[in-house]
Amino acid sequence: MRAYASIWRLRFINGMQYRAAAFAGMATQLFFGFVFIMIFAAFYKSGGDSAPISLQDLITYVWLQQMFISLIMLWFRDNELFAMITSGNIAYELCRPLGLYPFWFAKLMAQRVASCVLRCFPIMIIVFLLPEPYRMSLPPDAGAFLLFAAALILGLTLIVAISMMIYISVFWTMSPTGSILMISVAGEFLAGMVIPVPLMPDWLQRIAYALPFRWTTDFPFRVYSGHIPKVDAILGLCIQLGWIITLAAIGLWLMRRALRNVVVQGG
């Protein structure tokens, strides 16, 4: 376990070096945050007052999405891992005295956390100082914030478990493009990153609730605003944990199966 913690720490330190990229990303996220809020504000002004989520909660939802986008986006990828699989350099990884699945899992999680740390705090300061109606709201109480923190951590773990499926699929497809497009586009839509889940039609909400994606984004952000009651939030944490265990078990099984058939190119 100490080895994986060391890998996480080294990858985190390495990720913290990309400050210029983080600054550019922060400016982009603020821009898109304003765009989404203006669209939703126009929708509510033109008759969306009966929507199942208030405009203020929706504004908070958008800013949380922009602040923590590195933790929740499925198109966040490590091209080095894809190159290792497709080039045959995966042989170097197999020589390490570590399990490949937890090794990659720790690396991917550290990359996301490092990117988030660089971006989220400057954005947080800005969005709390904005004038109405663009200002982000505080959680209703400390209990909601603690549940949100737990849900966000579990959501991060879940999104990495889903991402691992993309990397493992490349052992068979030898091209990451299809997996990234299929899983990322569908997953991020069903997670509520385009349209918040409460604003979706009922039939689409049922699909979103049956899949793991909304537990990475929609669930923690609505817990923050108090839109999801505390009792339901505690139950949701258990569901998140269940999805993590399930996907990690499937990922480990697929990884073992892939490695039994792997071909190292060049001899």
Secondary structure as a PSIPRED ss2 file (coil, helix, strand):
# PSIPRED VFORMAT (PSIPRED V4.0)

   1 M C   1.000  0.000  0.000
   2 R H   0.000  1.000  0.000
   3 A H   0.000  1.000  0.000
   4 Y H   0.000  1.000  0.000
   5 A H   0.000  1.000  0.000
   6 S H   0.000  1.000  0.000
   7 I H   0.000  1.000  0.000
   8 W H   0.000  1.000  0.000
   9 R H   0.000  1.000  0.000
  10 L H   0.000  1.000  0.000
  11 R H   0.000  1.000  0.000
  12 F H   0.000  1.000  0.000
  13 I H   0.000  1.000  0.000
  14 N H   0.000  1.000  0.000
  15 G H   0.000  1.000  0.000
  16 M C   1.000  0.000  0.000
  17 Q C   1.000  0.000  0.000
  18 Y C   1.000  0.000  0.000
  19 R H   0.000  1.000  0.000
  20 A H   0.000  1.000  0.000
  21 A H   0.000  1.000  0.000
  22 A H   0.000  1.000  0.000
  23 F H   0.000  1.000  0.000
  24 A H   0.000  1.000  0.000
  25 G H   0.000  1.000  0.000
  26 M H   0.000  1.000  0.000
  27 A H   0.000  1.000  0.000
  28 T H   0.000  1.000  0.000
  29 Q H   0.000  1.000  0.000
  30 L H   0.000  1.000  0.000
  31 F H   0.000  1.000  0.000
  32 F H   0.000  1.000  0.000
  33 G H   0.000  1.000  0.000
  34 F H   0.000  1.000  0.000
  35 V H   0.000  1.000  0.000
  36 F H   0.000  1.000  0.000
  37 I H   0.000  1.000  0.000
  38 M H   0.000  1.000  0.000
  39 I H   0.000  1.000  0.000
  40 F H   0.000  1.000  0.000
  41 A H   0.000  1.000  0.000
  42 A H   0.000  1.000  0.000
  43 F H   0.000  1.000  0.000
  44 Y H   0.000  1.000  0.000
  45 K H   0.000  1.000  0.000
  46 S C   1.000  0.000  0.000
  47 G C   1.000  0.000  0.000
  48 G C   1.000  0.000  0.000
  49 D C   1.000  0.000  0.000
  50 S C   1.000  0.000  0.000
  51 A C   1.000  0.000  0.000
  52 P C   1.000  0.000  0.000
  53 I C   1.000  0.000  0.000
  54 S C   1.000  0.000  0.000
  55 L H   0.000  1.000  0.000
  56 Q H   0.000  1.000  0.000
  57 D H   0.000  1.000  0.000
  58 L H   0.000  1.000  0.000
  59 I H   0.000  1.000  0.000
  60 T H   0.000  1.000  0.000
  61 Y H   0.000  1.000  0.000
  62 V H   0.000  1.000  0.000
  63 W H   0.000  1.000  0.000
  64 L H   0.000  1.000  0.000
  65 Q H   0.000  1.000  0.000
  66 Q H   0.000  1.000  0.000
  67 M H   0.000  1.000  0.000
  68 F C   1.000  0.000  0.000
  69 I H   0.000  1.000  0.000
  70 S H   0.000  1.000  0.000
  71 L H   0.000  1.000  0.000
  72 I H   0.000  1.000  0.000
  73 M C   1.000  0.000  0.000
  74 L C   1.000  0.000  0.000
  75 W C   1.000  0.000  0.000
  76 F C   1.000  0.000  0.000
  77 R C   1.000  0.000  0.000
  78 D C   1.000  0.000  0.000
  79 N H   0.000  1.000  0.000
  80 E H   0.000  1.000  0.000
  81 L H   0.000  1.000  0.000
  82 F H   0.000  1.000  0.000
  83 A H   0.000  1.000  0.000
  84 M H   0.000  1.000  0.000
  85 I H   0.000  1.000  0.000
  86 T H   0.000  1.000  0.000
  87 S H   0.000  1.000  0.000
  88 G C   1.000  0.000  0.000
  89 N C   1.000  0.000  0.000
  90 I H   0.000  1.000  0.000
  91 A H   0.000  1.000  0.000
  92 Y H   0.000  1.000  0.000
  93 E H   0.000  1.000  0.000
  94 L H   0.000  1.000  0.000
  95 C C   1.000  0.000  0.000
  96 R C   1.000  0.000  0.000
  97 P C   1.000  0.000  0.000
  98 L C   1.000  0.000  0.000
  99 G C   1.000  0.000  0.000
 100 L H   0.000  1.000  0.000
 101 Y H   0.000  1.000  0.000
 102 P H   0.000  1.000  0.000
 103 F H   0.000  1.000  0.000
 104 W H   0.000  1.000  0.000
 105 F H   0.000  1.000  0.000
 106 A H   0.000  1.000  0.000
 107 K H   0.000  1.000  0.000
 108 L H   0.000  1.000  0.000
 109 M H   0.000  1.000  0.000
 110 A H   0.000  1.000  0.000
 111 Q H   0.000  1.000  0.000
 112 R H   0.000  1.000  0.000
 113 V H   0.000  1.000  0.000
 114 A H   0.000  1.000  0.000
 115 S H   0.000  1.000  0.000
 116 C H   0.000  1.000  0.000
 117 V H   0.000  1.000  0.000
 118 L H   0.000  1.000  0.000
 119 R H   0.000  1.000  0.000
 120 C H   0.000  1.000  0.000
 121 F H   0.000  1.000  0.000
 122 P H   0.000  1.000  0.000
 123 I H   0.000  1.000  0.000
 124 M H   0.000  1.000  0.000
 125 I H   0.000  1.000  0.000
 126 I H   0.000  1.000  0.000
 127 V H   0.000  1.000  0.000
 128 F H   0.000  1.000  0.000
 129 L H   0.000  1.000  0.000
 130 L C   1.000  0.000  0.000
 131 P C   1.000  0.000  0.000
 132 E C   1.000  0.000  0.000
 133 P C   1.000  0.000  0.000
 134 Y C   1.000  0.000  0.000
 135 R C   1.000  0.000  0.000
 136 M C   1.000  0.000  0.000
 137 S C   1.000  0.000  0.000
 138 L C   1.000  0.000  0.000
 139 P C   1.000  0.000  0.000
 140 P C   1.000  0.000  0.000
 141 D C   1.000  0.000  0.000
 142 A H   0.000  1.000  0.000
 143 G H   0.000  1.000  0.000
 144 A H   0.000  1.000  0.000
 145 F H   0.000  1.000  0.000
 146 L H   0.000  1.000  0.000
 147 L H   0.000  1.000  0.000
 148 F H   0.000  1.000  0.000
 149 A H   0.000  1.000  0.000
 150 A H   0.000  1.000  0.000
 151 A H   0.000  1.000  0.000
 152 L H   0.000  1.000  0.000
 153 I H   0.000  1.000  0.000
 154 L H   0.000  1.000  0.000
 155 G H   0.000  1.000  0.000
 156 L H   0.000  1.000  0.000
 157 T H   0.000  1.000  0.000
 158 L H   0.000  1.000  0.000
 159 I H   0.000  1.000  0.000
 160 V H   0.000  1.000  0.000
 161 A H   0.000  1.000  0.000
 162 I H   0.000  1.000  0.000
 163 S H   0.000  1.000  0.000
 164 M H   0.000  1.000  0.000
 165 M H   0.000  1.000  0.000
 166 I H   0.000  1.000  0.000
 167 Y H   0.000  1.000  0.000
 168 I H   0.000  1.000  0.000
 169 S H   0.000  1.000  0.000
 170 V H   0.000  1.000  0.000
 171 F H   0.000  1.000  0.000
 172 W H   0.000  1.000  0.000
 173 T H   0.000  1.000  0.000
 174 M C   1.000  0.000  0.000
 175 S C   1.000  0.000  0.000
 176 P H   0.000  1.000  0.000
 177 T H   0.000  1.000  0.000
 178 G H   0.000  1.000  0.000
 179 S H   0.000  1.000  0.000
 180 I H   0.000  1.000  0.000
 181 L H   0.000  1.000  0.000
 182 M H   0.000  1.000  0.000
 183 I H   0.000  1.000  0.000
 184 S H   0.000  1.000  0.000
 185 V H   0.000  1.000  0.000
 186 A H   0.000  1.000  0.000
 187 G H   0.000  1.000  0.000
 188 E H   0.000  1.000  0.000
 189 F H   0.000  1.000  0.000
 190 L H   0.000  1.000  0.000
 191 A C   1.000  0.000  0.000
 192 G C   1.000  0.000  0.000
 193 M C   1.000  0.000  0.000
 194 V C   1.000  0.000  0.000
 195 I C   1.000  0.000  0.000
 196 P C   1.000  0.000  0.000
 197 V H   0.000  1.000  0.000
 198 P H   0.000  1.000  0.000
 199 L H   0.000  1.000  0.000
 200 M C   1.000  0.000  0.000
 201 P C   1.000  0.000  0.000
 202 D H   0.000  1.000  0.000
 203 W H   0.000  1.000  0.000
 204 L H   0.000  1.000  0.000
 205 Q H   0.000  1.000  0.000
 206 R H   0.000  1.000  0.000
 207 I H   0.000  1.000  0.000
 208 A H   0.000  1.000  0.000
 209 Y H   0.000  1.000  0.000
 210 A H   0.000  1.000  0.000
 211 L C   1.000  0.000  0.000
 212 P C   1.000  0.000  0.000
 213 F H   0.000  1.000  0.000
 214 R H   0.000  1.000  0.000
 215 W H   0.000  1.000  0.000
 216 T C   1.000  0.000  0.000
 217 T C   1.000  0.000  0.000
 218 D H   0.000  1.000  0.000
 219 F H   0.000  1.000  0.000
 220 P H   0.000  1.000  0.000
 221 F H   0.000  1.000  0.000
 222 R H   0.000  1.000  0.000
 223 V H   0.000  1.000  0.000
 224 Y H   0.000  1.000  0.000
 225 S H   0.000  1.000  0.000
 226 G C   1.000  0.000  0.000
 227 H C   1.000  0.000  0.000
 228 I C   1.000  0.000  0.000
 229 P C   1.000  0.000  0.000
 230 K H   0.000  1.000  0.000
 231 V H   0.000  1.000  0.000
 232 D H   0.000  1.000  0.000
 233 A H   0.000  1.000  0.000
 234 I H   0.000  1.000  0.000
 235 L H   0.000  1.000  0.000
 236 G H   0.000  1.000  0.000
 237 L H   0.000  1.000  0.000
 238 C H   0.000  1.000  0.000
 239 I H   0.000  1.000  0.000
 240 Q H   0.000  1.000  0.000
 241 L H   0.000  1.000  0.000
 242 G H   0.000  1.000  0.000
 243 W H   0.000  1.000  0.000
 244 I H   0.000  1.000  0.000
 245 I H   0.000  1.000  0.000
 246 T H   0.000  1.000  0.000
 247 L H   0.000  1.000  0.000
 248 A H   0.000  1.000  0.000
 249 A H   0.000  1.000  0.000
 250 I H   0.000  1.000  0.000
 251 G H   0.000  1.000  0.000
 252 L H   0.000  1.000  0.000
 253 W H   0.000  1.000  0.000
 254 L H   0.000  1.000  0.000
 255 M H   0.000  1.000  0.000
 256 R H   0.000  1.000  0.000
 257 R H   0.000  1.000  0.000
 258 A H   0.000  1.000  0.000
 259 L H   0.000  1.000  0.000
 260 R H   0.000  1.000  0.000
 261 N C   1.000  0.000  0.000
 262 V C   1.000  0.000  0.000
 263 V C   1.000  0.000  0.000
 264 V C   1.000  0.000  0.000
 265 Q C   1.000  0.000  0.000
 266 G C   1.000  0.000  0.000
 267 G C   1.000  0.000  0.000
